[in-house]
């Protein structure tokens, strides 16, 4: 599994389902397996919205290599 999914979260519709869909799509394109993607999604959805955001931030990085992506 690659370390992180290259995904710019800033500017996306902040709806939880939308964020998860963008993560899933980007992870698939970048070679993550279904099990790897599902593990992140399962973790992200086990608590509240803020946990979801934190989990996605932990598993994504800016596509342009910047350390800040939100």
Rosetta constraint file for C-alpha pairs under 8 A:
AtomPair CA 1 CA 31 HARMONIC 7.60 0.50
AtomPair CA 1 CA 32 HARMONIC 5.77 0.50
AtomPair CA 1 CA 33 HARMONIC 7.54 0.50
AtomPair CA 1 CA 36 HARMONIC 7.18 0.50
AtomPair CA 2 CA 31 HARMONIC 7.80 0.50
AtomPair CA 2 CA 32 HARMONIC 7.05 0.50
AtomPair CA 3 CA 59 HARMONIC 7.48 0.50
AtomPair CA 4 CA 58 HARMONIC 7.89 0.50
AtomPair CA 4 CA 59 HARMONIC 4.92 0.50
AtomPair CA 4 CA 60 HARMONIC 4.81 0.50
AtomPair CA 4 CA 61 HARMONIC 6.09 0.50
AtomPair CA 5 CA 23 HARMONIC 7.56 0.50
AtomPair CA 5 CA 26 HARMONIC 6.73 0.50
AtomPair CA 5 CA 27 HARMONIC 5.69 0.50
AtomPair CA 5 CA 30 HARMONIC 7.11 0.50
AtomPair CA 5 CA 59 HARMONIC 6.20 0.50
AtomPair CA 5 CA 60 HARMONIC 4.53 0.50
AtomPair CA 5 CA 61 HARMONIC 6.10 0.50
AtomPair CA 6 CA 26 HARMONIC 7.24 0.50
AtomPair CA 6 CA 60 HARMONIC 5.64 0.50
AtomPair CA 6 CA 61 HARMONIC 4.94 0.50
AtomPair CA 6 CA 62 HARMONIC 5.53 0.50
AtomPair CA 6 CA 63 HARMONIC 4.69 0.50
AtomPair CA 7 CA 23 HARMONIC 7.21 0.50
AtomPair CA 7 CA 26 HARMONIC 6.76 0.50
AtomPair CA 7 CA 60 HARMONIC 5.90 0.50
AtomPair CA 7 CA 61 HARMONIC 5.96 0.50
AtomPair CA 7 CA 62 HARMONIC 5.63 0.50
AtomPair CA 7 CA 63 HARMONIC 5.70 0.50
AtomPair CA 8 CA 12 HARMONIC 7.93 0.50
AtomPair CA 8 CA 61 HARMONIC 7.21 0.50
AtomPair CA 8 CA 62 HARMONIC 5.35 0.50
AtomPair CA 8 CA 63 HARMONIC 6.40 0.50
AtomPair CA 8 CA 69 HARMONIC 5.96 0.50
AtomPair CA 8 CA 70 HARMONIC 7.44 0.50
AtomPair CA 9 CA 19 HARMONIC 7.64 0.50
AtomPair CA 9 CA 69 HARMONIC 6.61 0.50
AtomPair CA 9 CA 70 HARMONIC 6.09 0.50
AtomPair CA 10 CA 69 HARMONIC 6.58 0.50
AtomPair CA 10 CA 70 HARMONIC 4.86 0.50
AtomPair CA 12 CA 18 HARMONIC 7.97 0.50
AtomPair CA 12 CA 19 HARMONIC 7.23 0.50
AtomPair CA 13 CA 18 HARMONIC 6.54 0.50
AtomPair CA 13 CA 19 HARMONIC 7.18 0.50
AtomPair CA 14 CA 18 HARMONIC 6.91 0.50
AtomPair CA 14 CA 19 HARMONIC 6.38 0.50
AtomPair CA 15 CA 19 HARMONIC 6.25 0.50
AtomPair CA 16 CA 20 HARMONIC 6.18 0.50
AtomPair CA 16 CA 49 HARMONIC 7.11 0.50
AtomPair CA 16 CA 52 HARMONIC 7.57 0.50
AtomPair CA 17 CA 21 HARMONIC 6.10 0.50
AtomPair CA 18 CA 22 HARMONIC 6.24 0.50
AtomPair CA 19 CA 23 HARMONIC 6.18 0.50
AtomPair CA 20 CA 24 HARMONIC 6.05 0.50
AtomPair CA 20 CA 41 HARMONIC 7.05 0.50
AtomPair CA 21 CA 25 HARMONIC 6.11 0.50
AtomPair CA 22 CA 26 HARMONIC 6.07 0.50
AtomPair CA 23 CA 27 HARMONIC 5.95 0.50
AtomPair CA 23 CA 56 HARMONIC 7.67 0.50
AtomPair CA 24 CA 28 HARMONIC 6.14 0.50
AtomPair CA 24 CA 37 HARMONIC 6.37 0.50
AtomPair CA 25 CA 29 HARMONIC 6.32 0.50
AtomPair CA 26 CA 30 HARMONIC 6.22 0.50
AtomPair CA 27 CA 31 HARMONIC 6.39 0.50
AtomPair CA 27 CA 32 HARMONIC 5.30 0.50
AtomPair CA 27 CA 37 HARMONIC 6.77 0.50
AtomPair CA 28 CA 32 HARMONIC 5.30 0.50
AtomPair CA 28 CA 33 HARMONIC 6.93 0.50
AtomPair CA 28 CA 34 HARMONIC 7.63 0.50
AtomPair CA 28 CA 37 HARMONIC 7.84 0.50
AtomPair CA 32 CA 36 HARMONIC 6.11 0.50
AtomPair CA 32 CA 37 HARMONIC 6.45 0.50
AtomPair CA 33 CA 37 HARMONIC 6.28 0.50
AtomPair CA 34 CA 38 HARMONIC 5.99 0.50
AtomPair CA 35 CA 39 HARMONIC 6.09 0.50
AtomPair CA 36 CA 40 HARMONIC 6.67 0.50
AtomPair CA 37 CA 41 HARMONIC 6.32 0.50
AtomPair CA 38 CA 42 HARMONIC 5.86 0.50
AtomPair CA 39 CA 43 HARMONIC 6.22 0.50
AtomPair CA 40 CA 44 HARMONIC 6.02 0.50
AtomPair CA 40 CA 55 HARMONIC 7.31 0.50
AtomPair CA 40 CA 56 HARMONIC 7.76 0.50
AtomPair CA 40 CA 59 HARMONIC 7.73 0.50
AtomPair CA 41 CA 45 HARMONIC 6.09 0.50
AtomPair CA 42 CA 46 HARMONIC 6.26 0.50
AtomPair CA 43 CA 52 HARMONIC 7.77 0.50
AtomPair CA 43 CA 55 HARMONIC 7.14 0.50
AtomPair CA 44 CA 51 HARMONIC 6.23 0.50
AtomPair CA 44 CA 52 HARMONIC 4.20 0.50
AtomPair CA 44 CA 53 HARMONIC 7.45 0.50
AtomPair CA 44 CA 54 HARMONIC 7.89 0.50
AtomPair CA 44 CA 55 HARMONIC 5.34 0.50
AtomPair CA 44 CA 56 HARMONIC 6.96 0.50
AtomPair CA 45 CA 49 HARMONIC 7.89 0.50
AtomPair CA 45 CA 51 HARMONIC 7.70 0.50
AtomPair CA 45 CA 52 HARMONIC 5.91 0.50
AtomPair CA 47 CA 51 HARMONIC 5.91 0.50
AtomPair CA 47 CA 52 HARMONIC 7.13 0.50
AtomPair CA 48 CA 52 HARMONIC 6.44 0.50
AtomPair CA 49 CA 53 HARMONIC 6.31 0.50
AtomPair CA 50 CA 54 HARMONIC 6.15 0.50
AtomPair CA 51 CA 55 HARMONIC 6.01 0.50
AtomPair CA 52 CA 56 HARMONIC 6.23 0.50
AtomPair CA 53 CA 57 HARMONIC 6.06 0.50
AtomPair CA 54 CA 58 HARMONIC 6.11 0.50
AtomPair CA 55 CA 59 HARMONIC 6.37 0.50
AtomPair CA 56 CA 60 HARMONIC 6.07 0.50
AtomPair CA 57 CA 61 HARMONIC 7.35 0.50
AtomPair CA 61 CA 65 HARMONIC 7.13 0.50
AtomPair CA 61 CA 66 HARMONIC 7.60 0.50
AtomPair CA 61 CA 67 HARMONIC 6.93 0.50
AtomPair CA 61 CA 68 HARMONIC 7.75 0.50
AtomPair CA 61 CA 69 HARMONIC 6.35 0.50
AtomPair CA 62 CA 66 HARMONIC 5.60 0.50
AtomPair CA 62 CA 67 HARMONIC 6.72 0.50
AtomPair CA 62 CA 68 HARMONIC 6.84 0.50
AtomPair CA 62 CA 69 HARMONIC 4.96 0.50
